[in-house]
């Protein structure tokens, strides 16, 4: 099981990733935009969302740091733009962590299948820390 840091940005994620690549001398090869996502015809994206970064990851000094822009219109507060992500290939462990952290907290997104994961969800725990849960593909 891994716990990764997830940083969100307000439209300047691409710039931030380029900055961290330079500072830490690392290279990212995949930037997934909201426009790249397979959301289906029932989910039409606003034009201003298409070029924004939905997900990318850098390996910095042995740690995975994940990045994204917030979706247009979503709340963004500097200082609250860091979440912790549990990335695991064991669904039972993922569900146990989700159930434990939601006690006294608030469900942001119920565990559910998405186009990138068979089991993904998010919780803000009773201390105000947001956690994401992602079942990693075992392929």
N, CA, C and O atoms as CSV, one atom per row, in Angstrom:
chain,resi,resn,atom,element,x,y,z
A,1,UNK,N,N,0.856,-1.173,0.000
A,1,UNK,CA,C,0.000,0.000,0.000
A,1,UNK,C,C,0.898,1.232,0.000
A,1,UNK,O,O,1.918,1.279,0.688
A,2,UNK,N,N,0.502,2.213,-0.777
A,2,UNK,CA,C,1.271,3.455,-0.840
A,2,UNK,C,C,0.353,4.626,-0.503
A,2,UNK,O,O,-0.840,4.598,-0.804
A,3,UNK,N,N,0.912,5.634,0.112
A,3,UNK,CA,C,0.203,6.883,0.333
A,3,UNK,C,C,0.971,7.945,-0.442
A,3,UNK,O,O,2.127,8.236,-0.137
A,4,UNK,N,N,0.319,8.517,-1.441
A,4,UNK,CA,C,0.940,9.518,-2.293
A,4,UNK,C,C,0.350,10.889,-2.004
A,4,UNK,O,O,-0.792,11.005,-1.558
A,5,UNK,N,N,1.126,11.908,-2.259
A,5,UNK,CA,C,0.647,13.282,-2.126
A,5,UNK,C,C,-0.014,13.681,-3.439
A,5,UNK,O,O,0.498,13.372,-4.515
A,6,UNK,N,N,-1.160,14.371,-3.351
A,6,UNK,CA,C,-1.885,14.834,-4.531
A,6,UNK,C,C,-2.070,16.339,-4.409
A,6,UNK,O,O,-2.720,16.820,-3.481
A,7,UNK,N,N,-1.494,17.078,-5.354
A,7,UNK,CA,C,-1.555,18.535,-5.354
A,7,UNK,C,C,-2.515,19.010,-6.427
A,7,UNK,O,O,-2.477,18.519,-7.555
A,8,UNK,N,N,-3.380,19.964,-6.091
A,8,UNK,CA,C,-4.292,20.521,-7.086
A,8,UNK,C,C,-3.981,21.997,-7.314
A,8,UNK,O,O,-3.529,22.709,-6.418
A,9,UNK,N,N,-4.236,22.424,-8.536
A,9,UNK,CA,C,-3.920,23.779,-8.969
A,9,UNK,C,C,-5.134,24.403,-9.630
A,9,UNK,O,O,-6.054,23.704,-10.054
A,10,UNK,N,N,-5.125,25.708,-9.712
A,10,UNK,CA,C,-6.265,26.445,-10.250
A,10,UNK,C,C,-5.970,26.922,-11.672
A,10,UNK,O,O,-5.955,28.122,-11.949
A,11,UNK,N,N,-5.735,25.954,-12.573
A,11,UNK,CA,C,-5.496,26.287,-13.968
A,11,UNK,C,C,-4.032,26.396,-14.353
A,11,UNK,O,O,-3.725,26.581,-15.531
A,12,UNK,N,N,-3.114,26.287,-13.392
A,12,UNK,CA,C,-1.691,26.423,-13.693
A,12,UNK,C,C,-0.892,25.151,-13.371
A,12,UNK,O,O,0.299,25.217,-13.066
A,13,UNK,N,N,-1.557,24.003,-13.444
A,13,UNK,CA,C,-0.890,22.732,-13.160
A,13,UNK,C,C,0.243,22.455,-14.144
A,13,UNK,O,O,1.324,22.025,-13.741
A,14,UNK,N,N,0.006,22.696,-15.417
A,14,UNK,CA,C,1.026,22.443,-16.438
A,14,UNK,C,C,2.313,23.231,-16.117
A,14,UNK,O,O,3.420,22.703,-16.227
A,15,UNK,N,N,2.143,24.486,-15.725
A,15,UNK,CA,C,3.272,25.340,-15.355
A,15,UNK,C,C,3.982,24.800,-14.103
A,15,UNK,O,O,5.212,24.784,-14.040
A,16,UNK,N,N,3.199,24.360,-13.112
A,16,UNK,CA,C,3.784,23.825,-11.881
A,16,UNK,C,C,4.588,22.553,-12.163
A,16,UNK,O,O,5.690,22.385,-11.640
A,17,UNK,N,N,4.038,21.660,-12.988
A,17,UNK,CA,C,4.747,20.416,-13.322
A,17,UNK,C,C,6.061,20.735,-14.015
A,17,UNK,O,O,7.088,20.142,-13.684
A,18,UNK,N,N,6.054,21.652,-14.965
A,18,UNK,CA,C,7.288,22.042,-15.664
A,18,UNK,C,C,8.304,22.604,-14.673
A,18,UNK,O,O,9.497,22.318,-14.782
A,19,UNK,N,N,7.850,23.395,-13.715
A,19,UNK,CA,C,8.734,23.964,-12.698
A,19,UNK,C,C,9.370,22.859,-11.854
A,19,UNK,O,O,10.585,22.856,-11.658
A,20,UNK,N,N,8.560,21.921,-11.353
A,20,UNK,CA,C,9.095,20.847,-10.513
A,20,UNK,C,C,9.984,19.897,-11.305
A,20,UNK,O,O,10.945,19.357,-10.756
A,21,UNK,N,N,9.684,19.682,-12.586
A,21,UNK,CA,C,10.575,18.873,-13.426
A,21,UNK,C,C,11.971,19.495,-13.472
A,21,UNK,O,O,12.978,18.797,-13.352
A,22,UNK,N,N,12.014,20.797,-13.643
A,22,UNK,CA,C,13.293,21.514,-13.727
A,22,UNK,C,C,14.028,21.486,-12.387
A,22,UNK,O,O,15.217,21.173,-12.333
A,23,UNK,N,N,13.321,21.811,-11.316
A,23,UNK,CA,C,13.947,21.875,-9.989
A,23,UNK,C,C,14.532,20.530,-9.585
A,23,UNK,O,O,15.655,20.468,-9.084
A,24,UNK,N,N,13.775,19.439,-9.802
A,24,UNK,CA,C,14.198,18.119,-9.345
A,24,UNK,C,C,14.832,17.273,-10.448
A,24,UNK,O,O,15.126,16.096,-10.238
A,25,UNK,N,N,15.043,17.873,-11.627
A,25,UNK,CA,C,15.669,17.182,-12.747
A,25,UNK,C,C,14.983,15.846,-13.047
A,25,UNK,O,O,15.635,14.807,-13.151
A,26,UNK,N,N,13.660,15.895,-13.183
A,26,UNK,CA,C,12.873,14.713,-13.530
A,26,UNK,C,C,12.068,15.033,-14.775
A,26,UNK,O,O,11.900,16.198,-15.135
A,27,UNK,N,N,11.578,14.007,-15.421
A,27,UNK,CA,C,10.790,14.201,-16.636
A,27,UNK,C,C,9.495,13.433,-16.518
A,27,UNK,O,O,9.476,12.266,-16.127
A,28,UNK,N,N,8.425,14.098,-16.859
A,28,UNK,CA,C,7.113,13.463,-16.915
A,28,UNK,C,C,6.783,13.259,-18.390
A,28,UNK,O,O,7.014,14.151,-19.206
A,29,UNK,N,N,6.254,12.112,-18.729
A,29,UNK,CA,C,5.936,11.875,-20.134
A,29,UNK,C,C,4.440,11.871,-20.401
A,29,UNK,O,O,4.030,11.864,-21.562
A,30,UNK,N,N,3.619,11.876,-19.371
A,30,UNK,CA,C,2.174,11.794,-19.587
A,30,UNK,C,C,1.441,12.890,-18.842
A,30,UNK,O,O,1.488,12.963,-17.614
A,31,UNK,N,N,0.766,13.739,-19.593
A,31,UNK,CA,C,-0.149,14.724,-19.033
A,31,UNK,C,C,-1.531,14.374,-19.570
A,31,UNK,O,O,-1.769,14.466,-20.774
A,32,UNK,N,N,-2.434,13.979,-18.697
A,32,UNK,CA,C,-3.797,13.662,-19.126
A,32,UNK,C,C,-4.670,14.882,-18.876
A,32,UNK,O,O,-4.773,15.357,-17.745
A,33,UNK,N,N,-5.297,15.390,-19.932
A,33,UNK,CA,C,-6.179,16.540,-19.792
A,33,UNK,C,C,-7.616,16.068,-19.588
A,33,UNK,O,O,-7.939,14.909,-19.848
A,34,UNK,N,N,-8.468,16.968,-19.125
A,34,UNK,CA,C,-9.886,16.633,-19.018
A,34,UNK,C,C,-10.433,16.280,-20.397
A,34,UNK,O,O,-11.320,15.434,-20.515
A,35,UNK,N,N,-9.910,16.923,-21.438
A,35,UNK,CA,C,-10.336,16.632,-22.802
A,35,UNK,C,C,-9.949,15.242,-23.261
A,35,UNK,O,O,-10.600,14.681,-24.143
A,36,UNK,N,N,-8.891,14.670,-22.674
A,36,UNK,CA,C,-8.449,13.315,-23.018
A,36,UNK,C,C,-9.317,12.237,-22.368
A,36,UNK,O,O,-9.319,11.092,-22.820
A,37,UNK,N,N,-10.045,12.587,-21.322
A,37,UNK,CA,C,-10.802,11.604,-20.545
A,37,UNK,C,C,-11.952,11.027,-21.359
A,37,UNK,O,O,-12.584,11.721,-22.156
A,38,UNK,N,N,-12.207,9.750,-21.141
A,38,UNK,CA,C,-13.294,9.043,-21.823
A,38,UNK,C,C,-14.559,9.176,-20.983
A,38,UNK,O,O,-14.925,8.249,-20.260
A,39,UNK,N,N,-15.224,10.315,-21.072
A,39,UNK,CA,C,-16.386,10.567,-20.224
A,39,UNK,C,C,-17.710,10.228,-20.902
A,39,UNK,O,O,-18.740,10.184,-20.230
A,40,UNK,N,N,-17.713,9.992,-22.180
A,40,UNK,CA,C,-18.931,9.636,-22.886
A,40,UNK,C,C,-19.717,10.853,-23.328
A,40,UNK,O,O,-19.503,11.955,-22.822
A,41,UNK,N,N,-20.629,10.658,-24.273
A,41,UNK,CA,C,-21.373,11.781,-24.859
A,41,UNK,C,C,-22.323,12.473,-23.881
A,41,UNK,O,O,-22.710,13.618,-24.112
A,42,UNK,N,N,-22.705,11.799,-22.795
A,42,UNK,CA,C,-23.623,12.416,-21.836
A,42,UNK,C,C,-22.923,13.439,-20.933
A,42,UNK,O,O,-23.594,14.179,-20.213
A,43,UNK,N,N,-21.597,13.491,-20.961
A,43,UNK,CA,C,-20.825,14.436,-20.155
A,43,UNK,C,C,-20.073,15.396,-21.082
A,43,UNK,O,O,-18.923,15.142,-21.441
A,44,UNK,N,N,-20.702,16.464,-21.455
A,44,UNK,CA,C,-20.069,17.456,-22.324
A,44,UNK,C,C,-19.183,18.382,-21.499
A,44,UNK,O,O,-19.616,18.940,-20.490
A,45,UNK,N,N,-17.954,18.537,-21.935
A,45,UNK,CA,C,-16.994,19.389,-21.228
A,45,UNK,C,C,-17.097,20.829,-21.697
A,45,UNK,O,O,-17.243,21.085,-22.892
A,46,UNK,N,N,-17.024,21.772,-20.765
A,46,UNK,CA,C,-16.911,23.163,-21.203
A,46,UNK,C,C,-15.559,23.357,-21.896
A,46,UNK,O,O,-14.574,22.712,-21.538
A,47,UNK,N,N,-15.521,24.225,-22.862
A,47,UNK,CA,C,-14.299,24.447,-23.647
A,47,UNK,C,C,-13.096,24.770,-22.761
A,47,UNK,O,O,-11.987,24.307,-23.028
A,48,UNK,N,N,-13.313,25.571,-21.697
A,48,UNK,CA,C,-12.195,25.979,-20.836
A,48,UNK,C,C,-11.620,24.825,-20.014
A,48,UNK,O,O,-10.546,24.971,-19.430
A,49,UNK,N,N,-12.308,23.682,-19.955
A,49,UNK,CA,C,-11.818,22.533,-19.188
A,49,UNK,C,C,-10.937,21.615,-20.015
A,49,UNK,O,O,-10.093,20.911,-19.460
A,50,UNK,N,N,-11.112,21.607,-21.318
A,50,UNK,CA,C,-10.472,20.596,-22.166
A,50,UNK,C,C,-8.957,20.550,-22.076
A,50,UNK,O,O,-8.383,19.462,-22.121
A,51,UNK,N,N,-8.290,21.686,-21.950
A,51,UNK,CA,C,-6.826,21.707,-21.920
A,51,UNK,C,C,-6.254,21.625,-20.506
A,51,UNK,O,O,-5.041,21.506,-20.334
A,52,UNK,N,N,-7.119,21.688,-19.494
A,52,UNK,CA,C,-6.641,21.615,-18.112
A,52,UNK,C,C,-6.180,20.203,-17.782
A,52,UNK,O,O,-6.687,19.229,-18.340
A,53,UNK,N,N,-5.218,20.096,-16.874
A,53,UNK,CA,C,-4.656,18.797,-16.506
A,53,UNK,C,C,-5.596,18.078,-15.545
A,53,UNK,O,O,-5.943,18.600,-14.485
A,54,UNK,N,N,-6.000,16.874,-15.933
A,54,UNK,CA,C,-6.829,16.039,-15.065
A,54,UNK,C,C,-5.949,15.203,-14.138
A,54,UNK,O,O,-6.294,14.975,-12.979
A,55,UNK,N,N,-4.801,14.744,-14.664
A,55,UNK,CA,C,-3.914,13.907,-13.845
A,55,UNK,C,C,-2.531,13.809,-14.484
A,55,UNK,O,O,-2.390,13.676,-15.699
A,56,UNK,N,N,-1.534,13.878,-13.637
A,56,UNK,CA,C,-0.168,13.539,-14.011
A,56,UNK,C,C,0.586,13.190,-12.741
A,56,UNK,O,O,0.097,13.415,-11.634
A,57,UNK,N,N,1.778,12.640,-12.908
A,57,UNK,CA,C,2.554,12.188,-11.754
A,57,UNK,C,C,4.042,12.389,-12.029
A,57,UNK,O,O,4.522,12.168,-13.141
A,58,UNK,N,N,4.752,12.811,-10.996
A,58,UNK,CA,C,6.205,12.899,-11.057
A,58,UNK,C,C,6.784,12.037,-9.948
A,58,UNK,O,O,6.214,11.949,-8.860
A,59,UNK,N,N,7.907,11.405,-10.220
A,59,UNK,CA,C,8.658,10.710,-9.181
A,59,UNK,C,C,9.743,11.679,-8.715
A,59,UNK,O,O,10.700,11.955,-9.438
A,60,UNK,N,N,9.578,12.183,-7.506
A,60,UNK,CA,C,10.508,13.171,-6.950
A,60,UNK,C,C,11.202,12.562,-5.746
A,60,UNK,O,O,10.572,12.280,-4.727
A,61,UNK,N,N,12.498,12.364,-5.874
A,61,UNK,CA,C,13.316,11.825,-4.783
A,61,UNK,C,C,12.725,10.548,-4.189
A,61,UNK,O,O,12.741,10.350,-2.974
A,62,UNK,N,N,12.203,9.685,-5.063
A,62,UNK,CA,C,11.673,8.395,-4.643
A,62,UNK,C,C,10.208,8.402,-4.230
A,62,UNK,O,O,9.661,7.350,-3.898
A,63,UNK,N,N,9.563,9.558,-4.242
A,63,UNK,CA,C,8.141,9.642,-3.886
A,63,UNK,C,C,7.310,10.001,-5.108
A,63,UNK,O,O,7.743,10.784,-5.953
A,64,UNK,N,N,6.119,9.426,-5.200
A,64,UNK,CA,C,5.180,9.799,-6.253
A,64,UNK,C,C,4.410,11.024,-5.799
A,64,UNK,O,O,3.804,11.021,-4.728
A,65,UNK,N,N,4.430,12.056,-6.601
A,65,UNK,CA,C,3.634,13.250,-6.355
A,65,UNK,C,C,2.686,13.364,-7.545
A,65,UNK,O,O,3.121,13.394,-8.696
A,66,UNK,N,N,1.395,13.425,-7.260
A,66,UNK,CA,C,0.398,13.519,-8.315
A,66,UNK,C,C,-0.136,14.944,-8.374
A,66,UNK,O,O,-0.149,15.655,-7.369
A,67,UNK,N,N,-0.575,15.353,-9.559
A,67,UNK,CA,C,-0.984,16.726,-9.809
A,67,UNK,C,C,-2.249,16.757,-10.652
A,67,UNK,O,O,-2.486,15.866,-11.467
A,68,UNK,N,N,-3.066,17.800,-10.448
A,68,UNK,CA,C,-4.184,18.071,-11.354
A,68,UNK,C,C,-4.638,19.514,-11.170
A,68,UNK,O,O,-4.339,20.160,-10.165
A,69,UNK,N,N,-5.369,19.999,-12.172
A,69,UNK,CA,C,-6.093,21.255,-12.039
A,69,UNK,C,C,-7.455,20.930,-11.461
A,69,UNK,O,O,-7.954,19.821,-11.652
A,70,UNK,N,N,-8.073,21.878,-10.752
A,70,UNK,CA,C,-9.462,21.699,-10.347
A,70,UNK,C,C,-10.326,21.923,-11.581
A,70,UNK,O,O,-9.951,22.671,-12.483
A,71,UNK,N,N,-11.466,21.279,-11.614
A,71,UNK,CA,C,-12.400,21.459,-12.720
A,71,UNK,C,C,-12.971,22.873,-12.637
A,71,UNK,O,O,-13.259,23.345,-11.537
A,72,UNK,N,N,-13.141,23.560,-13.762
A,72,UNK,CA,C,-13.681,24.925,-13.724
A,72,UNK,C,C,-14.961,25.012,-12.897
A,72,UNK,O,O,-15.886,24.219,-13.069
A,73,UNK,N,N,-14.992,25.987,-12.000
A,73,UNK,CA,C,-16.142,26.176,-11.131
A,73,UNK,C,C,-16.042,25.450,-9.806
A,73,UNK,O,O,-16.837,25.704,-8.900
A,74,UNK,N,N,-15.064,24.536,-9.675
A,74,UNK,CA,C,-14.878,23.831,-8.407
A,74,UNK,C,C,-14.159,24.738,-7.421
A,74,UNK,O,O,-13.371,25.594,-7.823
A,75,UNK,N,N,-14.426,24.555,-6.130
A,75,UNK,CA,C,-13.757,25.407,-5.143
A,75,UNK,C,C,-12.255,25.158,-5.121
A,75,UNK,O,O,-11.794,24.033,-5.313
A,76,UNK,N,N,-11.509,26.216,-4.886
A,76,UNK,CA,C,-10.054,26.122,-4.788
A,76,UNK,C,C,-9.590,27.102,-3.727
A,76,UNK,O,O,-9.875,28.297,-3.807
A,77,UNK,N,N,-8.870,26.592,-2.729
A,77,UNK,CA,C,-8.329,27.435,-1.679
A,77,UNK,C,C,-6.860,27.107,-1.506
A,77,UNK,O,O,-6.508,25.971,-1.186
A,78,UNK,N,N,-5.997,28.094,-1.716
A,78,UNK,CA,C,-4.568,27.874,-1.497
A,78,UNK,C,C,-4.381,27.465,-0.046
A,78,UNK,O,O,-4.913,28.098,0.865
A,79,UNK,N,N,-3.622,26.405,0.155
A,79,UNK,CA,C,-3.407,25.856,1.489
A,79,UNK,C,C,-4.243,24.608,1.723
A,79,UNK,O,O,-3.869,23.751,2.524
A,80,UNK,N,N,-5.378,24.498,1.028
A,80,UNK,CA,C,-6.218,23.310,1.124
A,80,UNK,C,C,-6.137,22.485,-0.150
A,80,UNK,O,O,-7.023,21.675,-0.425
A,81,UNK,N,N,-5.091,22.683,-0.919
A,81,UNK,CA,C,-4.990,22.017,-2.212
A,81,UNK,C,C,-4.040,20.816,-2.183
A,81,UNK,O,O,-3.418,20.481,-3.192
A,82,UNK,N,N,-3.936,20.173,-1.018
A,82,UNK,CA,C,-3.120,18.974,-0.869
A,82,UNK,C,C,-4.000,17.875,-0.287
A,82,UNK,O,O,-4.646,18.075,0.741
A,83,UNK,N,N,-4.029,16.719,-0.938
A,83,UNK,CA,C,-4.736,15.557,-0.404
A,83,UNK,C,C,-3.757,14.388,-0.351
A,83,UNK,O,O,-2.685,14.431,-0.954
A,84,UNK,N,N,-4.138,13.363,0.367
A,84,UNK,CA,C,-3.344,12.140,0.417
A,84,UNK,C,C,-4.091,11.073,-0.356
A,84,UNK,O,O,-5.310,10.950,-0.234
A,85,UNK,N,N,-3.366,10.301,-1.152
A,85,UNK,CA,C,-3.986,9.290,-2.003
A,85,UNK,C,C,-3.468,7.908,-1.622
A,85,UNK,O,O,-2.263,7.657,-1.627
A,86,UNK,N,N,-4.398,7.022,-1.293
A,86,UNK,CA,C,-4.048,5.632,-1.034
A,86,UNK,C,C,-4.167,4.891,-2.358
A,86,UNK,O,O,-5.241,4.816,-2.954
A,87,UNK,N,N,-3.053,4.351,-2.797
A,87,UNK,CA,C,-2.994,3.635,-4.071
A,87,UNK,C,C,-2.562,2.208,-3.745
A,87,UNK,O,O,-1.450,1.975,-3.270
A,88,UNK,N,N,-3.453,1.267,-4.006
A,88,UNK,CA,C,-3.205,-0.114,-3.602
A,88,UNK,C,C,-3.849,-1.057,-4.612
A,88,UNK,O,O,-4.798,-0.681,-5.301
A,89,UNK,N,N,-3.332,-2.285,-4.700
A,89,UNK,CA,C,-3.936,-3.266,-5.600
A,89,UNK,C,C,-4.720,-4.322,-4.824
A,89,UNK,O,O,-5.067,-5.366,-5.377
A,90,UNK,N,N,-4.998,-4.060,-3.557
A,90,UNK,CA,C,-5.774,-4.961,-2.705
A,90,UNK,C,C,-7.071,-4.248,-2.315
A,90,UNK,O,O,-7.066,-3.348,-1.475
A,91,UNK,N,N,-8.174,-4.657,-2.930
A,91,UNK,CA,C,-9.446,-3.965,-2.708
A,91,UNK,C,C,-9.919,-4.054,-1.263
A,91,UNK,O,O,-10.523,-3.108,-0.759
A,92,UNK,N,N,-9.659,-5.165,-0.587
A,92,UNK,CA,C,-10.086,-5.308,0.810
A,92,UNK,C,C,-9.380,-4.276,1.703
A,92,UNK,O,O,-10.003,-3.664,2.570
A,93,UNK,N,N,-8.089,-4.095,1.482
A,93,UNK,CA,C,-7.336,-3.092,2.256
A,93,UNK,C,C,-7.830,-1.685,1.941
A,93,UNK,O,O,-7.957,-0.850,2.837
A,94,UNK,N,N,-8.105,-1.427,0.683
A,94,UNK,CA,C,-8.602,-0.117,0.281
A,94,UNK,C,C,-9.943,0.169,0.965
A,94,UNK,O,O,-10.140,1.250,1.520
A,95,UNK,N,N,-10.854,-0.794,0.925
A,95,UNK,CA,C,-12.176,-0.610,1.530
A,95,UNK,C,C,-12.076,-0.447,3.052
A,95,UNK,O,O,-12.811,0.349,3.637
A,96,UNK,N,N,-11.183,-1.187,3.686
A,96,UNK,CA,C,-11.009,-1.070,5.140
A,96,UNK,C,C,-10.506,0.330,5.513
A,96,UNK,O,O,-10.986,0.927,6.477
A,97,UNK,N,N,-9.548,0.847,4.756
A,97,UNK,CA,C,-9.033,2.193,5.024
A,97,UNK,C,C,-10.126,3.230,4.799
A,97,UNK,O,O,-10.261,4.162,5.592
A,98,UNK,N,N,-10.902,3.084,3.737
A,98,UNK,CA,C,-12.006,3.997,3.434
A,98,UNK,C,C,-13.020,4.002,4.582
A,98,UNK,O,O,-13.417,5.062,5.066
A,99,UNK,N,N,-13.426,2.824,5.004
A,99,UNK,CA,C,-14.416,2.712,6.080
A,99,UNK,C,C,-13.891,3.328,7.378
A,99,UNK,O,O,-14.629,4.017,8.082
A,100,UNK,N,N,-12.632,3.084,7.690
A,100,UNK,CA,C,-12.053,3.643,8.914
A,100,UNK,C,C,-11.963,5.154,8.879
A,100,UNK,O,O,-12.296,5.819,9.860
A,101,UNK,N,N,-11.515,5.706,7.760
A,101,UNK,CA,C,-11.315,7.156,7.668
A,101,UNK,C,C,-12.619,7.938,7.525
A,101,UNK,O,O,-12.654,9.131,7.827
A,102,UNK,N,N,-13.680,7.293,7.075
A,102,UNK,CA,C,-14.950,8.020,6.937
A,102,UNK,C,C,-15.678,8.169,8.279
A,102,UNK,O,O,-16.590,8.987,8.393
A,103,UNK,N,N,-15.287,7.386,9.296
A,103,UNK,CA,C,-15.923,7.481,10.617
A,103,UNK,C,C,-15.698,8.869,11.199
A,103,UNK,O,O,-14.562,9.278,11.436
A,104,UNK,N,N,-16.784,9.582,11.425
A,104,UNK,CA,C,-16.700,10.934,11.966
A,104,UNK,C,C,-16.336,11.972,10.928
A,104,UNK,O,O,-16.247,13.161,11.235
A,105,UNK,N,N,-16.124,11.527,9.700
A,105,UNK,CA,C,-15.738,12.431,8.617
A,105,UNK,C,C,-16.878,12.660,7.644
A,105,UNK,O,O,-18.051,12.511,7.986
A,106,UNK,N,N,-16.512,13.026,6.421
A,106,UNK,CA,C,-17.507,13.340,5.393
A,106,UNK,C,C,-17.109,12.645,4.093
A,106,UNK,O,O,-15.962,12.734,3.657
A,107,UNK,N,N,-18.052,11.965,3.491
A,107,UNK,CA,C,-17.796,11.309,2.215
A,107,UNK,C,C,-17.804,12.370,1.115
A,107,UNK,O,O,-18.775,13.112,0.959
A,108,UNK,N,N,-16.723,12.431,0.364
A,108,UNK,CA,C,-16.630,13.330,-0.782
A,108,UNK,C,C,-17.153,12.604,-2.013
A,108,UNK,O,O,-17.887,13.182,-2.815
A,109,UNK,N,N,-16.775,11.340,-2.163
A,109,UNK,CA,C,-17.230,10.500,-3.274
A,109,UNK,C,C,-17.259,9.054,-2.795
A,109,UNK,O,O,-16.240,8.518,-2.360
A,110,UNK,N,N,-18.421,8.428,-2.874
A,110,UNK,CA,C,-18.549,7.018,-2.500
A,110,UNK,C,C,-17.587,6.186,-3.343
A,110,UNK,O,O,-17.274,6.551,-4.476
A,111,UNK,N,N,-17.118,5.066,-2.788
A,111,UNK,CA,C,-16.308,4.152,-3.584
A,111,UNK,C,C,-17.138,3.683,-4.770
A,111,UNK,O,O,-18.279,3.249,-4.610
A,112,UNK,N,N,-16.556,3.774,-5.957
A,112,UNK,CA,C,-17.277,3.395,-7.171
A,112,UNK,C,C,-16.294,3.149,-8.309
A,112,UNK,O,O,-15.124,3.524,-8.239
A,113,UNK,N,N,-16.801,2.514,-9.351
A,113,UNK,CA,C,-15.990,2.283,-10.542
A,113,UNK,C,C,-15.946,3.560,-11.371
A,113,UNK,O,O,-16.959,4.236,-11.553
A,114,UNK,N,N,-14.752,3.877,-11.872
A,114,UNK,CA,C,-14.556,5.008,-12.779
A,114,UNK,C,C,-13.864,4.481,-14.030
A,114,UNK,O,O,-13.538,3.296,-14.105
A,115,UNK,N,N,-13.639,5.342,-15.001
A,115,UNK,CA,C,-12.981,4.853,-16.213
A,115,UNK,C,C,-11.502,4.543,-15.971
A,115,UNK,O,O,-10.883,3.860,-16.787
A,116,UNK,N,N,-10.919,5.034,-14.863
A,116,UNK,CA,C,-9.505,4.758,-14.595
A,116,UNK,C,C,-9.303,3.731,-13.480
A,116,UNK,O,O,-8.187,3.246,-13.289
A,117,UNK,N,N,-10.360,3.393,-12.741
A,117,UNK,CA,C,-10.192,2.480,-11.612
A,117,UNK,C,C,-11.485,1.709,-11.362
A,117,UNK,O,O,-12.581,2.247,-11.518
A,118,UNK,N,N,-11.342,0.443,-10.973
A,118,UNK,CA,C,-12.524,-0.348,-10.613
A,118,UNK,C,C,-13.085,0.081,-9.266
A,118,UNK,O,O,-14.227,-0.241,-8.938
A,119,UNK,N,N,-12.288,0.809,-8.478
A,119,UNK,CA,C,-12.745,1.239,-7.164
A,119,UNK,C,C,-12.020,2.533,-6.789
A,119,UNK,O,O,-10.825,2.518,-6.494
A,120,UNK,N,N,-12.753,3.655,-6.804
A,120,UNK,CA,C,-12.197,4.956,-6.479
A,120,UNK,C,C,-13.193,5.710,-5.597
A,120,UNK,O,O,-14.404,5.594,-5.785
A,121,UNK,N,N,-12.685,6.475,-4.645
A,121,UNK,CA,C,-13.538,7.295,-3.800
A,121,UNK,C,C,-12.706,8.297,-3.035
A,121,UNK,O,O,-11.479,8.312,-3.137
A,122,UNK,N,N,-13.388,9.143,-2.260
A,122,UNK,CA,C,-12.690,10.168,-1.486
A,122,UNK,C,C,-13.465,10.479,-0.216
A,122,UNK,O,O,-14.695,10.442,-0.194
A,123,UNK,N,N,-12.723,10.784,0.839
A,123,UNK,CA,C,-13.285,11.084,2.154
A,123,UNK,C,C,-12.491,12.231,2.769
A,123,UNK,O,O,-11.274,12.310,2.604
A,124,UNK,N,N,-13.181,13.117,3.476
A,124,UNK,CA,C,-12.509,14.069,4.357
A,124,UNK,C,C,-12.661,13.517,5.762
A,124,UNK,O,O,-13.781,13.353,6.245
A,125,UNK,N,N,-11.543,13.228,6.425
A,125,UNK,CA,C,-11.627,12.600,7.741
A,125,UNK,C,C,-12.044,13.604,8.815
A,125,UNK,O,O,-12.195,14.793,8.536
A,126,UNK,N,N,-12.227,13.124,10.027
A,126,UNK,CA,C,-12.731,13.974,11.107
A,126,UNK,C,C,-11.768,15.087,11.495
A,126,UNK,O,O,-12.137,15.984,12.254
A,127,UNK,N,N,-10.536,15.044,10.983
A,127,UNK,CA,C,-9.571,16.105,11.248
A,127,UNK,C,C,-9.461,17.090,10.086
A,127,UNK,O,O,-8.651,18.016,10.129
A,128,UNK,N,N,-10.283,16.890,9.040
A,128,UNK,CA,C,-10.291,17.798,7.899
A,128,UNK,C,C,-9.296,17.441,6.807
A,128,UNK,O,O,-9.083,18.238,5.893
A,129,UNK,N,N,-8.680,16.263,6.877
A,129,UNK,CA,C,-7.722,15.824,5.861
A,129,UNK,C,C,-8.479,15.052,4.786
A,129,UNK,O,O,-9.233,14.127,5.090
A,130,UNK,N,N,-8.271,15.440,3.518
A,130,UNK,CA,C,-8.930,14.717,2.429
A,130,UNK,C,C,-8.054,13.567,1.955
A,130,UNK,O,O,-6.851,13.718,1.744
A,131,UNK,N,N,-8.693,12.417,1.795
A,131,UNK,CA,C,-8.045,11.191,1.335
A,131,UNK,C,C,-8.726,10.728,0.055
A,131,UNK,O,O,-9.952,10.754,-0.053
A,132,UNK,N,N,-7.920,10.305,-0.911
A,132,UNK,CA,C,-8.430,9.663,-2.121
A,132,UNK,C,C,-8.050,8.180,-2.045
A,132,UNK,O,O,-7.018,7.824,-1.477
A,133,UNK,N,N,-8.879,7.343,-2.610
A,133,UNK,CA,C,-8.655,5.893,-2.607
A,133,UNK,C,C,-8.718,5.414,-4.045
A,133,UNK,O,O,-9.697,5.663,-4.749
A,134,UNK,N,N,-7.676,4.730,-4.477
A,134,UNK,CA,C,-7.606,4.298,-5.870
A,134,UNK,C,C,-7.098,2.871,-5.944
A,134,UNK,O,O,-5.967,2.587,-5.551
A,135,UNK,N,N,-7.937,1.968,-6.450
A,135,UNK,CA,C,-7.521,0.589,-6.667
A,135,UNK,C,C,-6.677,0.560,-7.930
A,135,UNK,O,O,-7.147,0.878,-9.023
A,136,UNK,N,N,-5.434,0.175,-7.756
A,136,UNK,CA,C,-4.484,0.180,-8.866
A,136,UNK,C,C,-4.693,-1.056,-9.720
A,136,UNK,O,O,-4.885,-2.156,-9.201
A,137,UNK,N,N,-4.656,-0.873,-11.016
A,137,UNK,CA,C,-4.787,-1.970,-11.956
A,137,UNK,C,C,-3.595,-2.908,-11.786
A,137,UNK,O,O,-2.449,-2.460,-11.747
A,138,UNK,N,N,-3.863,-4.198,-11.685
A,138,UNK,CA,C,-2.791,-5.162,-11.449
A,138,UNK,C,C,-2.103,-5.607,-12.722
A,138,UNK,O,O,-1.222,-6.464,-12.666
A,139,UNK,N,N,-2.474,-5.054,-13.876
A,139,UNK,CA,C,-1.865,-5.451,-15.151
A,139,UNK,C,C,-0.469,-4.893,-15.270
A,139,UNK,O,O,0.204,-5.121,-16.275
